[in-house]
Amino acid sequence: MSVNPDSIPVFWVIIGAVSCLVVLYRALTSAAWWHLRNTRDFNVFVSAILAITLIWTMRAGIDATLSFHLLGATLLTLMFGWAFAVLGIGIVITGMTFIHDGSWSMLPLNILLSGVLPVVISQKIYRFSQCRLPKNFFIYIFICAFFGAAVSMAAVIFATTFTHYLSGAYSIGYLQYNYYQYVLLIMFPEAFITGMLMTLFVAYRPQWVSTFDDRLYLQNH
């Protein structure tokens, strides 16, 4: 899921670049960098980025821009917080641009649509569950991980395709016939894999998950 450089107006590219720089600056200044001084935390973060980069290379679709692949944005958000998640996805997208010899001018827009957007949605759903829902292990897994991943994936798909529609690259009919009918097929795997991995991490490696607190979700303290 990336933006076609042949169809995006220059003005959009400039706005995307400025917006991306603002978000990345806030992420850089908000991230708890002291966590990465711990060798274990640093290794987990780097390993997660490498694993998601590998997952992004496994894609399918009708062309280079209208393709499907897992995101991993919700997983990064729950494990490391929104700031590190934005920076991590930004690194993944930069790496994918290099690997596939993509358009560097589209990098900021791609980071915004495929990185910042799903991270923000995942963070909002997590915050909502904290403030409005009972502090329960199953709610954390099904709402924050499973539901959050599904909604984030859907948001990225529709935001990316809507950008192509507004730019005139594809018609609604073309997108509906060739792309939208497969949305559920990619939403469910994203949700299932995120929920499964978070369950395993919380059960066996809770120290890897910065948003999970045993006292809050298991002991109700």
C-alpha positions as CSV (number, residue, x, y, z in Angstrom):
1,M,0.0,0.0,0.0
2,S,1.9,3.0,-1.3
3,V,1.2,6.2,-3.2
4,N,1.6,6.3,-6.9
5,P,4.1,9.2,-7.6
6,D,2.7,9.7,-11.1
7,S,-0.7,10.8,-9.9
8,I,0.0,13.0,-6.9
9,P,0.1,16.8,-7.3
10,V,3.3,18.6,-6.2
11,F,1.3,20.6,-3.6
12,W,0.3,17.4,-1.9
13,V,3.9,16.2,-1.8
14,I,5.0,19.4,-0.1
15,I,2.1,19.3,2.5
16,G,2.9,15.6,3.1
17,A,6.6,16.4,3.6
18,V,5.9,19.2,6.1
19,S,3.4,17.2,8.0
20,C,5.6,14.2,8.2
21,L,8.5,16.2,9.5
22,V,6.3,17.7,12.2
23,V,5.1,14.3,13.3
24,L,8.6,12.7,13.2
25,Y,10.0,15.7,15.3
26,R,7.3,15.2,17.9
27,A,8.0,11.4,18.0
28,L,11.7,12.1,18.3
29,T,11.2,14.5,21.2
30,S,8.5,12.4,22.9
31,A,10.2,9.0,22.8
32,A,11.6,7.6,26.0
33,W,15.1,7.1,24.6
34,W,16.4,5.9,28.0
35,H,14.6,2.6,27.3
36,L,17.0,1.8,24.5
37,R,20.0,2.1,26.8
38,N,18.9,-1.3,28.1
39,T,20.5,-3.9,25.7
40,R,17.4,-6.1,26.0
41,D,15.0,-3.4,25.0
42,F,17.2,-2.2,22.2
43,N,17.5,-5.7,20.8
44,V,13.8,-6.3,21.0
45,F,13.1,-3.0,19.2
46,V,15.6,-3.7,16.4
47,S,14.3,-7.3,16.0
48,A,10.7,-6.1,15.7
49,I,11.7,-3.6,13.0
50,L,13.6,-6.3,11.0
51,A,10.7,-8.7,11.4
52,I,8.1,-6.2,10.2
53,T,10.4,-5.2,7.3
54,L,10.5,-8.9,6.3
55,I,6.7,-9.1,6.5
56,W,6.3,-6.0,4.3
57,T,8.4,-7.7,1.6
58,M,5.7,-10.4,1.4
59,R,2.9,-8.7,-0.5
60,A,0.3,-9.4,-3.1
61,G,-1.8,-7.1,-5.3
62,I,-2.8,-5.9,-8.7
63,D,0.1,-3.5,-9.1
64,A,3.0,-1.9,-7.2
65,T,0.8,0.6,-5.4
66,L,-2.4,-1.3,-4.9
67,S,-0.9,-4.2,-3.0
68,F,-1.7,-5.9,0.3
69,H,0.7,-6.7,3.1
70,L,0.5,-6.9,6.9
71,L,1.3,-3.7,8.7
72,G,2.5,-4.5,12.3
73,A,1.7,-0.9,13.4
74,T,-0.6,-1.9,16.2
75,L,1.9,-4.4,17.5
76,L,4.6,-1.8,17.6
77,T,2.3,0.7,19.3
78,L,1.3,-1.6,22.1
79,M,4.9,-2.9,22.5
80,F,6.8,0.4,22.5
81,G,4.3,3.3,22.6
82,W,3.2,5.6,19.8
83,A,6.5,7.5,19.4
84,F,8.7,4.5,18.9
85,A,6.0,2.9,16.7
86,V,6.0,5.9,14.4
87,L,9.8,5.9,14.2
88,G,9.9,2.2,13.7
89,I,7.4,2.2,10.9
90,G,9.2,5.1,9.4
91,I,12.4,3.1,9.3
92,V,10.5,0.1,7.7
93,I,8.9,2.3,5.0
94,T,12.3,3.9,4.3
95,G,13.9,0.5,4.0
96,M,11.1,-0.7,1.7
97,T,11.5,2.4,-0.5
98,F,15.2,1.5,-0.9
99,I,14.6,-2.2,-1.5
100,H,12.0,-1.7,-4.1
101,D,13.7,1.3,-5.7
102,G,10.5,3.4,-4.9
103,S,9.8,7.1,-5.2
104,W,11.7,9.0,-2.5
105,S,9.4,12.0,-3.1
106,M,6.5,9.9,-1.9
107,L,8.2,8.7,1.3
108,P,6.6,11.4,3.6
109,L,3.1,10.6,2.3
110,N,3.7,6.9,2.6
111,I,4.9,7.3,6.2
112,L,1.8,9.4,7.0
113,L,-0.7,7.0,5.4
114,S,0.9,3.6,6.2
115,G,2.7,4.5,9.4
116,V,1.4,7.5,11.3
117,L,-2.3,6.9,10.6
118,P,-2.4,3.3,11.9
119,V,-0.3,4.1,14.9
120,V,-2.5,7.0,15.9
121,I,-5.6,4.9,15.5
122,S,-4.1,2.1,17.6
123,Q,-3.0,4.6,20.2
124,K,-6.5,6.2,20.4
125,I,-8.2,2.7,20.7
126,Y,-5.7,1.8,23.5
127,R,-6.4,5.1,25.3
128,F,-10.2,4.6,24.9
129,S,-10.0,1.2,26.4
130,Q,-8.0,2.5,29.3
131,C,-10.4,5.3,30.1
132,R,-13.8,3.8,29.2
133,L,-13.6,0.0,29.5
134,P,-12.9,-2.4,32.4
135,K,-9.2,-3.2,33.0
136,N,-9.3,-6.8,31.8
137,F,-6.8,-9.0,30.0
138,F,-9.3,-10.1,27.4
139,I,-10.4,-6.5,26.7
140,Y,-6.8,-5.6,26.2
141,I,-6.2,-8.4,23.7
142,F,-9.5,-8.2,21.8
143,I,-10.0,-4.5,21.8
144,C,-6.5,-3.0,21.8
145,A,-4.7,-5.7,19.8
146,F,-7.3,-7.6,17.6
147,F,-9.8,-4.8,17.0
148,G,-7.2,-2.1,16.9
149,A,-5.2,-3.9,14.3
150,A,-8.3,-4.5,12.1
151,V,-9.4,-0.9,12.3
152,S,-5.9,0.4,11.6
153,M,-5.6,-1.8,8.5
154,A,-8.9,-0.7,7.2
155,A,-8.0,2.9,7.7
156,V,-4.8,2.6,5.8
157,I,-6.5,0.8,2.9
158,F,-9.2,3.4,2.6
159,A,-7.0,6.4,3.1
160,T,-4.5,5.2,0.5
161,T,-7.1,4.3,-2.1
162,F,-9.0,7.6,-1.4
163,T,-5.8,9.5,-2.0
164,H,-5.5,7.8,-5.4
165,Y,-9.1,8.5,-6.2
166,L,-8.8,12.2,-5.3
167,S,-5.7,12.4,-7.5
168,G,-7.5,10.9,-10.4
169,A,-5.3,7.8,-10.6
170,Y,-8.2,5.3,-10.2
171,S,-11.9,5.5,-10.3
172,I,-14.2,4.3,-7.5
173,G,-15.5,1.5,-9.7
174,Y,-12.0,0.3,-10.4
175,L,-11.0,0.3,-6.8
176,Q,-14.2,-1.4,-5.7
177,Y,-13.9,-4.2,-8.2
178,N,-10.1,-4.8,-7.9
179,Y,-9.3,-3.8,-4.3
180,Y,-12.2,-3.2,-1.8
181,Q,-13.6,-6.7,-2.1
182,Y,-10.4,-8.1,-0.6
183,V,-10.3,-5.7,2.4
184,L,-11.7,-8.3,4.8
185,L,-9.2,-10.9,3.6
186,I,-6.3,-8.7,4.8
187,M,-8.0,-7.2,7.9
188,F,-8.6,-10.5,9.6
189,P,-5.0,-11.8,9.2
190,E,-3.6,-8.5,10.6
191,A,-6.0,-8.7,13.5
192,F,-5.5,-12.4,14.2
193,I,-1.6,-12.3,14.0
194,T,-1.5,-9.1,16.2
195,G,-3.8,-10.6,18.8
196,M,-2.0,-13.9,18.8
197,L,1.5,-12.3,19.2
198,M,0.3,-9.9,21.9
199,T,-1.2,-12.8,23.8
200,L,2.1,-14.7,23.6
201,F,4.2,-11.6,24.5
202,V,1.9,-10.8,27.5
203,A,2.0,-14.3,28.7
204,Y,5.7,-15.1,28.3
205,R,7.5,-11.8,27.8
206,P,5.4,-9.0,29.5
207,Q,8.6,-6.9,29.9
208,W,8.5,-6.5,26.1
209,V,5.0,-4.8,26.2
210,S,5.2,-1.2,27.5
211,T,1.4,-0.7,27.5
212,F,0.6,-3.8,29.6
213,D,0.6,-3.7,33.4
214,D,0.1,-7.0,35.3
215,R,-1.3,-5.1,38.3
216,L,-3.8,-3.2,36.2
217,Y,-5.0,-6.0,33.8
218,L,-4.6,-9.1,35.9
219,Q,-4.8,-8.0,39.5
220,N,-7.2,-5.1,39.1
221,H,-5.1,-2.8,41.2
